[in-house]
Amino acid sequence: MITQEELIKLGFSSKESQVYLALLELGPSTATEIARKAGINRTTSYDILESLAGDGLVNLTGEAKIQKYSAENPEKVIKFLENKIKQAEERLNEAQMLLPQLLSIFTTKEKPKIKFYEGIEGMREAFEDTLNAENEILAFAVGEDVFKALSENYTRSYFKRRTEKNIKVRVIAPDTSESRAVTMNDKEELRTSILVPKDKFNFSIEMNIYNNKIMIASWKEKFAIIIESEEISSAQRKIFELAWEGAKRVQTWNSL
């Protein structure tokens, strides 16, 4: 015997399948009888019967005082499904026509995004994203920690690939022997660095500002985040420029 689950697979709702099966078993019946057989309340059964009648699966018979409902020939189920398919095709066509407008809203009203990266591989993935920079990268960086976290081979490879993409970078970093070692290659690696006194301006994270994104990496805690937001990235650019002007006044090393 056909089950409720099988009718649901054909496109019936759960309650529609209950009512339709009750009708097939009972034959012409009142809404009260159908509701009792289907196990639903009488008010709900009226709505469902009207819906099934609209789909051509149920017929209303009897006198005005005692109205009865009966199931149409089950062959009408095929027509019912054909209508469902037709309606789905029409909705699909409408959706395809609306797609360009939906995309225009999506691209102009896109919400800020935040992505979290964990572990060495995750941090490398976040670092790799900065190679998509369309202009220069503005960075607060720590020379020794990036080599320890991502390995010297990877970091050197990153510097090389960034240079090949002609992506320039301006860096503010604490003055350490490791940072000085990095800045020795500033010209070849398209980098302009300002080193500031470590005793006053020491920090252990890296922040890269590029496109409409900010990549923040904690090398010691082994995680990174990328914030994609036009408003936040714009504000961070201004903060960096302010820090850049201040760094010039206290710099201990400048490689141009």
C-alpha positions as CSV (number, residue, x, y, z in Angstrom):
1,M,0.0,0.0,0.0
2,I,1.2,3.5,-0.8
3,T,2.6,5.3,2.2
4,Q,2.6,8.9,3.3
5,E,6.3,9.2,2.8
6,E,5.9,8.1,-0.9
7,L,3.4,10.9,-1.5
8,I,5.6,13.4,0.2
9,K,8.4,12.4,-2.3
10,L,5.9,13.2,-5.1
11,G,5.4,16.8,-3.8
12,F,2.6,16.5,-1.3
13,S,3.0,18.2,2.1
14,S,2.8,16.0,5.2
15,K,-0.8,17.0,5.9
16,E,-1.8,16.8,2.3
17,S,-0.6,13.3,2.1
18,Q,-2.5,12.4,5.3
19,V,-5.8,13.9,3.9
20,Y,-5.4,12.4,0.4
21,L,-4.8,8.9,1.8
22,A,-7.7,9.2,4.1
23,L,-9.9,10.2,1.2
24,L,-8.8,7.3,-0.9
25,E,-9.7,4.9,1.9
26,L,-12.9,6.5,3.0
27,G,-14.5,7.4,-0.3
28,P,-16.9,10.4,-0.3
29,S,-16.8,11.8,3.2
30,T,-17.4,14.9,5.3
31,A,-14.6,17.1,6.4
32,T,-15.1,15.9,10.0
33,E,-14.8,12.3,8.9
34,I,-11.7,13.0,6.9
35,A,-10.1,15.0,9.7
36,R,-10.7,12.1,12.1
37,K,-9.3,9.5,9.8
38,A,-6.2,11.7,8.9
39,G,-5.6,12.6,12.5
40,I,-5.7,16.4,12.1
41,N,-8.1,19.1,13.4
42,R,-11.2,19.9,11.3
43,T,-10.3,23.5,10.6
44,T,-7.0,22.5,9.1
45,S,-8.7,19.8,7.0
46,Y,-10.9,22.4,5.3
47,D,-7.9,24.4,4.2
48,I,-6.1,21.3,2.9
49,L,-9.2,20.0,1.1
50,E,-9.6,23.3,-0.6
51,S,-5.9,23.2,-1.6
52,L,-6.2,19.7,-3.0
53,A,-9.4,20.7,-4.8
54,G,-7.5,23.5,-6.4
55,D,-4.9,21.0,-7.6
56,G,-7.6,18.9,-9.2
57,L,-7.2,16.0,-6.8
58,V,-10.4,16.4,-4.8
59,N,-14.0,16.9,-5.8
60,L,-16.8,18.5,-3.7
61,T,-20.1,16.7,-3.8
62,G,-23.4,16.5,-1.8
63,E,-25.9,19.0,-0.7
64,A,-25.2,22.4,0.8
65,K,-26.0,21.3,4.3
66,I,-23.9,18.1,4.1
67,Q,-21.0,18.6,1.8
68,K,-18.8,15.7,1.1
69,Y,-15.4,15.4,-0.5
70,S,-14.1,12.7,-2.7
71,A,-10.8,11.9,-4.3
72,E,-10.6,12.3,-8.0
73,N,-9.3,9.5,-10.1
74,P,-5.6,8.9,-9.0
75,E,-4.6,9.4,-12.6
76,K,-5.0,13.1,-11.8
77,V,-1.9,12.9,-9.6
78,I,0.1,12.9,-12.9
79,K,-1.5,16.1,-13.9
80,F,-0.8,17.5,-10.4
81,L,2.9,16.7,-10.8
82,E,3.0,18.1,-14.3
83,N,1.6,21.4,-12.9
84,K,4.2,21.3,-10.1
85,I,7.0,20.9,-12.7
86,K,5.6,23.6,-14.9
87,Q,5.4,26.0,-11.9
88,A,8.9,25.1,-10.9
89,E,10.1,25.8,-14.5
90,E,8.4,29.2,-14.5
91,R,9.9,30.1,-11.2
92,L,13.3,29.0,-12.4
93,N,12.9,31.2,-15.5
94,E,11.9,34.2,-13.4
95,A,14.8,33.6,-11.1
96,Q,17.2,33.6,-14.1
97,M,15.7,36.8,-15.3
98,L,16.2,38.4,-11.8
99,L,19.7,37.1,-11.3
100,P,21.5,40.1,-12.8
101,Q,19.6,42.4,-10.5
102,L,20.2,40.2,-7.5
103,L,23.9,40.1,-8.3
104,S,24.1,43.8,-8.6
105,I,22.6,44.2,-5.1
106,F,24.9,41.5,-3.8
107,T,28.1,43.2,-5.0
108,T,27.1,46.7,-3.9
109,K,25.6,45.7,-0.6
110,E,28.0,43.0,0.4
111,K,28.5,42.7,4.1
112,P,31.9,42.7,5.8
113,K,33.5,39.2,6.1
114,I,35.8,37.8,8.8
115,K,37.8,34.6,8.2
116,F,39.7,32.7,10.9
117,Y,42.8,30.7,10.2
118,E,44.5,28.3,12.7
119,G,47.8,26.5,12.8
120,I,50.8,26.8,10.5
121,E,49.0,25.9,7.3
122,G,46.1,28.2,8.1
123,M,48.5,31.1,8.8
124,R,50.3,30.4,5.5
125,E,46.9,30.5,3.7
126,A,46.1,33.9,5.3
127,F,49.6,35.2,4.3
128,E,49.1,33.9,0.8
129,D,46.0,36.1,0.4
130,T,48.1,39.2,0.7
131,L,49.7,38.3,-2.7
132,N,46.3,39.4,-4.2
133,A,47.1,43.0,-3.3
134,E,46.3,45.3,-6.1
135,N,48.5,48.1,-4.8
136,E,51.1,48.4,-2.0
137,I,50.8,46.5,1.3
138,L,50.9,48.5,4.5
139,A,52.4,46.4,7.3
140,F,53.2,46.3,11.0
141,A,55.7,43.4,11.1
142,V,58.1,41.5,13.3
143,G,61.1,40.2,11.5
144,E,62.1,37.2,13.7
145,D,58.6,35.8,14.5
146,V,57.4,35.3,11.0
147,F,60.5,33.2,10.2
148,K,60.0,31.1,13.3
149,A,56.3,30.6,12.7
150,L,56.2,29.9,8.9
151,S,59.9,28.8,8.3
152,E,62.6,30.7,6.6
153,N,62.2,28.8,3.3
154,Y,58.5,29.7,3.1
155,T,59.0,33.3,4.1
156,R,61.9,33.8,1.6
157,S,59.7,32.2,-1.1
158,Y,56.8,34.6,-0.2
159,F,59.1,37.6,-0.5
160,K,60.3,36.4,-3.9
161,R,56.8,35.8,-5.2
162,R,55.6,39.2,-3.9
163,T,58.5,40.9,-5.7
164,E,57.7,39.0,-8.9
165,K,54.1,40.3,-8.7
166,N,55.6,43.8,-8.3
167,I,53.7,44.3,-5.0
168,K,55.5,47.0,-2.9
169,V,55.2,47.1,0.8
170,R,55.8,49.7,3.5
171,V,56.7,48.3,6.9
172,I,56.9,49.6,10.5
173,A,58.8,47.1,12.7
174,P,60.5,47.1,16.1
175,D,64.3,47.5,15.8
176,T,65.8,44.1,16.3
177,S,68.8,42.3,14.7
178,E,66.4,40.1,12.8
179,S,64.4,43.0,11.5
180,R,67.6,44.7,10.4
181,A,68.6,41.5,8.6
182,V,65.3,41.6,6.7
183,T,65.6,45.3,5.8
184,M,69.1,44.8,4.2
185,N,67.2,43.4,1.2
186,D,64.5,46.1,1.1
187,K,65.5,47.5,-2.3
188,E,65.5,44.1,-4.0
189,E,62.3,43.0,-2.3
190,L,60.4,46.3,-3.0
191,R,60.1,47.1,0.6
192,T,60.4,50.4,2.5
193,S,61.0,49.9,6.2
194,I,61.1,52.1,9.3
195,L,62.4,50.5,12.4
196,V,61.3,52.0,15.7
197,P,62.8,51.7,19.2
198,K,62.0,48.2,20.5
199,D,61.9,49.4,24.1
200,K,59.1,51.9,23.4
201,F,57.2,50.4,20.5
202,N,57.6,46.6,20.7
203,F,54.8,44.4,19.3
204,S,54.6,40.8,18.4
205,I,51.8,40.5,15.8
206,E,51.8,41.2,12.1
207,M,49.1,43.3,10.4
208,N,48.9,43.7,6.6
209,I,46.5,46.2,5.1
210,Y,45.7,45.6,1.4
211,N,42.8,46.1,-1.0
212,N,39.8,46.2,1.3
213,K,41.2,43.7,3.8
214,I,43.3,43.5,7.0
215,M,45.2,40.4,7.7
216,I,46.2,40.1,11.4
217,A,48.5,37.2,12.4
218,S,49.7,36.2,15.9
219,W,52.8,34.2,15.2
220,K,53.2,33.1,18.8
221,E,49.6,32.0,19.2
222,K,49.5,30.4,15.7
223,F,46.3,32.0,14.3
224,A,45.4,34.7,11.8
225,I,42.2,36.5,10.8
226,I,41.3,38.4,7.6
227,I,38.8,41.1,7.9
228,E,37.2,42.2,4.6
229,S,35.6,45.6,5.0
230,E,35.9,48.8,3.0
231,E,35.2,50.9,6.0
232,I,37.5,49.2,8.4
233,S,40.4,48.9,5.9
234,S,40.0,52.6,5.1
235,A,40.3,53.5,8.7
236,Q,43.3,51.2,9.2
237,R,45.0,52.9,6.3
238,K,44.7,56.3,7.9
239,I,45.9,54.9,11.2
240,F,48.9,53.4,9.4
241,E,49.7,56.7,7.7
242,L,49.5,58.5,11.0
243,A,51.9,55.9,12.5
244,W,54.2,56.2,9.5
245,E,54.6,59.9,10.0
246,G,55.3,59.4,13.7
247,A,57.7,56.5,13.0
248,K,59.8,58.8,10.8
249,R,60.5,61.0,13.9
250,V,61.7,58.2,16.1
251,Q,63.2,55.8,13.5
252,T,66.4,54.0,14.2
253,W,66.8,52.5,10.7
254,N,65.4,53.5,7.3
255,S,66.0,51.5,4.2
256,L,64.7,53.0,0.9
